[in-house]
């Protein structure tokens, strides 16, 4: 499962590699609009910090993918991470679509659904994801992958000065 490239109609989810470590990628993490719902907004990122994050996946069952558009003019458009708990057969997904030109075009959902299907087809029994309840686009993505509500943490974060809930979604291999 670790070194597999996942193909969709418009994307290749390929293992994140040195070639994906670019100033463009670091720029996504520094852009307040791109990371507005992410805890990454509280960190300062550099090429080195991104390289450290990439290396943190080595020797683990966890996955880190670059979302690469098949349209060569777009190239690397985002990232998707998967934290796998092999003992329990679970995986938790996170995604960042950094290339604004792809926003609103279903790229995030396409990548998410492909990752979910890949994980369920390779022995993962439960795939989860979560976000702040106000991140309507992410909630739509999780629902589009057949995920159902799996919990809620009331007033877990403060976003734009307001307390917001975190919502979790899940899909089970044997309940689809």
KEZATOR-27161 format. One record per residue (C-alpha): residue number from 1; x, y, z; residue in one letter. Coordinates in steps of 0.2 Angstrom, whole numbers. Layout:
<lovo i="NUM" u="X" v="Y" w="Z" aa="A"/>
...
This chain:
<lovo i="1" u="0" v="0" w="0" aa="X"/>
<lovo i="2" u="15" v="12" w="4" aa="X"/>
<lovo i="3" u="22" v="15" w="-13" aa="X"/>
<lovo i="4" u="7" v="13" w="-24" aa="X"/>
<lovo i="5" u="1" v="27" w="-36" aa="X"/>
<lovo i="6" u="-18" v="30" w="-36" aa="X"/>
<lovo i="7" u="-25" v="36" w="-52" aa="X"/>
<lovo i="8" u="-41" v="45" w="-55" aa="X"/>
<lovo i="9" u="-49" v="53" w="-70" aa="X"/>
<lovo i="10" u="-40" v="70" w="-67" aa="X"/>
<lovo i="11" u="-26" v="65" w="-54" aa="X"/>
<lovo i="12" u="-12" v="55" w="-49" aa="X"/>
<lovo i="13" u="-10" v="52" w="-30" aa="X"/>
<lovo i="14" u="9" v="48" w="-29" aa="X"/>
<lovo i="15" u="20" v="46" w="-14" aa="X"/>
<lovo i="16" u="26" v="63" w="-9" aa="X"/>
<lovo i="17" u="44" v="65" w="-14" aa="X"/>
<lovo i="18" u="58" v="77" w="-14" aa="X"/>
<lovo i="19" u="52" v="84" w="-31" aa="X"/>
<lovo i="20" u="36" v="90" w="-22" aa="X"/>
<lovo i="21" u="46" v="101" w="-9" aa="X"/>
<lovo i="22" u="45" v="118" w="-18" aa="X"/>
<lovo i="23" u="42" v="136" w="-13" aa="X"/>
<lovo i="24" u="25" v="134" w="-21" aa="X"/>
<lovo i="25" u="20" v="121" w="-8" aa="X"/>
<lovo i="26" u="28" v="131" w="6" aa="X"/>
<lovo i="27" u="18" v="146" w="0" aa="X"/>
<lovo i="28" u="1" v="136" w="1" aa="X"/>
<lovo i="29" u="5" v="133" w="20" aa="X"/>
<lovo i="30" u="9" v="152" w="22" aa="X"/>
<lovo i="31" u="-7" v="158" w="13" aa="X"/>
<lovo i="32" u="-21" v="162" w="27" aa="X"/>
<lovo i="33" u="-35" v="158" w="15" aa="X"/>
<lovo i="34" u="-28" v="141" w="10" aa="X"/>
<lovo i="35" u="-25" v="135" w="28" aa="X"/>
<lovo i="36" u="-40" v="144" w="36" aa="X"/>
<lovo i="37" u="-47" v="128" w="42" aa="X"/>
<lovo i="38" u="-31" v="119" w="46" aa="X"/>
<lovo i="39" u="-21" v="119" w="62" aa="X"/>
<lovo i="40" u="-6" v="123" w="50" aa="X"/>
<lovo i="41" u="-11" v="141" w="51" aa="X"/>
<lovo i="42" u="-3" v="142" w="68" aa="X"/>
<lovo i="43" u="14" v="136" w="62" aa="X"/>
<lovo i="44" u="28" v="144" w="51" aa="X"/>
<lovo i="45" u="33" v="133" w="37" aa="X"/>
<lovo i="46" u="50" v="132" w="27" aa="X"/>
<lovo i="47" u="56" v="119" w="15" aa="X"/>
<lovo i="48" u="66" v="111" w="29" aa="X"/>
<lovo i="49" u="50" v="109" w="40" aa="X"/>
<lovo i="50" u="41" v="102" w="25" aa="X"/>
<lovo i="51" u="55" v="90" w="22" aa="X"/>
<lovo i="52" u="55" v="85" w="41" aa="X"/>
<lovo i="53" u="36" v="81" w="39" aa="X"/>
<lovo i="54" u="39" v="71" w="23" aa="X"/>
<lovo i="55" u="53" v="61" w="32" aa="X"/>
<lovo i="56" u="41" v="58" w="47" aa="X"/>
<lovo i="57" u="32" v="45" w="36" aa="X"/>
<lovo i="58" u="47" v="35" w="33" aa="X"/>
<lovo i="59" u="47" v="18" w="42" aa="X"/>
<lovo i="60" u="28" v="20" w="47" aa="X"/>
<lovo i="61" u="13" v="13" w="39" aa="X"/>
<lovo i="62" u="7" v="31" w="37" aa="X"/>
<lovo i="63" u="5" v="38" w="19" aa="X"/>
<lovo i="64" u="9" v="55" w="12" aa="X"/>
<lovo i="65" u="3" v="58" w="-6" aa="X"/>
<lovo i="66" u="6" v="73" w="-18" aa="X"/>
<lovo i="67" u="-10" v="76" w="-28" aa="X"/>
<lovo i="68" u="-4" v="79" w="-46" aa="X"/>
<lovo i="69" u="-15" v="85" w="-59" aa="X"/>
<lovo i="70" u="-14" v="75" w="-76" aa="X"/>
<lovo i="71" u="-16" v="92" w="-84" aa="X"/>
<lovo i="72" u="3" v="96" w="-84" aa="X"/>
<lovo i="73" u="0" v="115" w="-83" aa="X"/>
<lovo i="74" u="-7" v="112" w="-65" aa="X"/>
<lovo i="75" u="5" v="100" w="-59" aa="X"/>
<lovo i="76" u="6" v="97" w="-40" aa="X"/>
<lovo i="77" u="-10" v="104" w="-33" aa="X"/>
<lovo i="78" u="-11" v="97" w="-15" aa="X"/>
<lovo i="79" u="-7" v="84" w="-3" aa="X"/>
<lovo i="80" u="-16" v="70" w="6" aa="X"/>
<lovo i="81" u="-10" v="61" w="22" aa="X"/>
<lovo i="82" u="-16" v="45" w="30" aa="X"/>
<lovo i="83" u="-12" v="40" w="47" aa="X"/>
<lovo i="84" u="-14" v="21" w="49" aa="X"/>
<lovo i="85" u="-17" v="11" w="64" aa="X"/>
<lovo i="86" u="-13" v="-7" w="58" aa="X"/>
<lovo i="87" u="-18" v="-15" w="75" aa="X"/>
<lovo i="88" u="-36" v="-9" w="74" aa="X"/>
<lovo i="89" u="-37" v="-8" w="55" aa="X"/>
<lovo i="90" u="-41" v="10" w="54" aa="X"/>
<lovo i="91" u="-35" v="25" w="44" aa="X"/>
<lovo i="92" u="-38" v="44" w="46" aa="X"/>
<lovo i="93" u="-36" v="55" w="31" aa="X"/>
<lovo i="94" u="-32" v="73" w="30" aa="X"/>
<lovo i="95" u="-31" v="84" w="14" aa="X"/>
<lovo i="96" u="-25" v="101" w="8" aa="X"/>
<lovo i="97" u="-29" v="107" w="-9" aa="X"/>
<lovo i="98" u="-17" v="121" w="-11" aa="X"/>
<lovo i="99" u="-19" v="126" w="-30" aa="X"/>
<lovo i="100" u="-33" v="139" w="-30" aa="X"/>
<lovo i="101" u="-36" v="136" w="-49" aa="X"/>
<lovo i="102" u="-43" v="119" w="-44" aa="X"/>
<lovo i="103" u="-55" v="125" w="-30" aa="X"/>
<lovo i="104" u="-73" v="122" w="-33" aa="X"/>
<lovo i="105" u="-70" v="109" w="-46" aa="X"/>
<lovo i="106" u="-71" v="93" w="-36" aa="X"/>
<lovo i="107" u="-52" v="89" w="-36" aa="X"/>
<lovo i="108" u="-52" v="87" w="-17" aa="X"/>
<lovo i="109" u="-67" v="75" w="-17" aa="X"/>
<lovo i="110" u="-60" v="65" w="-31" aa="X"/>
<lovo i="111" u="-44" v="63" w="-22" aa="X"/>
<lovo i="112" u="-53" v="59" w="-5" aa="X"/>
<lovo i="113" u="-64" v="46" w="-13" aa="X"/>
<lovo i="114" u="-50" v="37" w="-22" aa="X"/>
<lovo i="115" u="-40" v="37" w="-6" aa="X"/>
<lovo i="116" u="-55" v="30" w="4" aa="X"/>
<lovo i="117" u="-58" v="16" w="-9" aa="X"/>
<lovo i="118" u="-39" v="12" w="-10" aa="X"/>
<lovo i="119" u="-38" v="10" w="9" aa="X"/>
<lovo i="120" u="-54" v="-1" w="10" aa="X"/>
<lovo i="121" u="-48" v="-12" w="-4" aa="X"/>
<lovo i="122" u="-32" v="-15" w="5" aa="X"/>
<lovo i="123" u="-37" v="-21" w="22" aa="X"/>
<lovo i="124" u="-42" v="-6" w="31" aa="X"/>
<lovo i="125" u="-59" v="-9" w="40" aa="X"/>
<lovo i="126" u="-63" v="9" w="45" aa="X"/>
<lovo i="127" u="-58" v="26" w="37" aa="X"/>
<lovo i="128" u="-61" v="42" w="46" aa="X"/>
<lovo i="129" u="-59" v="60" w="44" aa="X"/>
<lovo i="130" u="-64" v="76" w="53" aa="X"/>
<lovo i="131" u="-65" v="95" w="52" aa="X"/>
<lovo i="132" u="-73" v="110" w="60" aa="X"/>
<lovo i="133" u="-91" v="110" w="57" aa="X"/>
<lovo i="134" u="-91" v="126" w="48" aa="X"/>
<lovo i="135" u="-80" v="119" w="34" aa="X"/>
<lovo i="136" u="-95" v="115" w="23" aa="X"/>
<lovo i="137" u="-84" v="110" w="8" aa="X"/>
<lovo i="138" u="-75" v="96" w="18" aa="X"/>
<lovo i="139" u="-91" v="90" w="26" aa="X"/>
<lovo i="140" u="-97" v="88" w="8" aa="X"/>
<lovo i="141" u="-82" v="79" w="3" aa="X"/>
<lovo i="142" u="-83" v="66" w="17" aa="X"/>
<lovo i="143" u="-101" v="63" w="13" aa="X"/>
<lovo i="144" u="-98" v="61" w="-5" aa="X"/>
<lovo i="145" u="-86" v="47" w="-1" aa="X"/>
<lovo i="146" u="-100" v="38" w="8" aa="X"/>
<lovo i="147" u="-94" v="43" w="25" aa="X"/>
<lovo i="148" u="-107" v="45" w="39" aa="X"/>
<lovo i="149" u="-106" v="55" w="56" aa="X"/>
<lovo i="150" u="-95" v="47" w="68" aa="X"/>
<lovo i="151" u="-94" v="59" w="82" aa="X"/>
<lovo i="152" u="-93" v="78" w="87" aa="X"/>
<lovo i="153" u="-83" v="87" w="99" aa="X"/>
<lovo i="154" u="-92" v="103" w="105" aa="X"/>
<lovo i="155" u="-84" v="120" w="105" aa="X"/>
<lovo i="156" u="-67" v="111" w="102" aa="X"/>
<lovo i="157" u="-59" v="125" w="92" aa="X"/>
<lovo i="158" u="-60" v="144" w="91" aa="X"/>
<lovo i="159" u="-62" v="150" w="73" aa="X"/>
<lovo i="160" u="-64" v="168" w="69" aa="X"/>
<lovo i="161" u="-67" v="172" w="87" aa="X"/>
<lovo i="162" u="-81" v="159" w="88" aa="X"/>
<lovo i="163" u="-81" v="142" w="97" aa="X"/>
<lovo i="164" u="-84" v="129" w="84" aa="X"/>
<lovo i="165" u="-87" v="110" w="85" aa="X"/>
<lovo i="166" u="-76" v="97" w="77" aa="X"/>
<lovo i="167" u="-86" v="84" w="67" aa="X"/>
<lovo i="168" u="-80" v="67" w="62" aa="X"/>
<lovo i="169" u="-85" v="55" w="48" aa="X"/>
<lovo i="170" u="-82" v="37" w="45" aa="X"/>
<lovo i="171" u="-85" v="23" w="32" aa="X"/>
<lovo i="172" u="-83" v="5" w="36" aa="X"/>
<lovo i="173" u="-78" v="-8" w="24" aa="X"/>
<lovo i="174" u="-91" v="-20" w="29" aa="X"/>
<lovo i="175" u="-105" v="-8" w="30" aa="X"/>
<lovo i="176" u="-105" v="-1" w="12" aa="X"/>
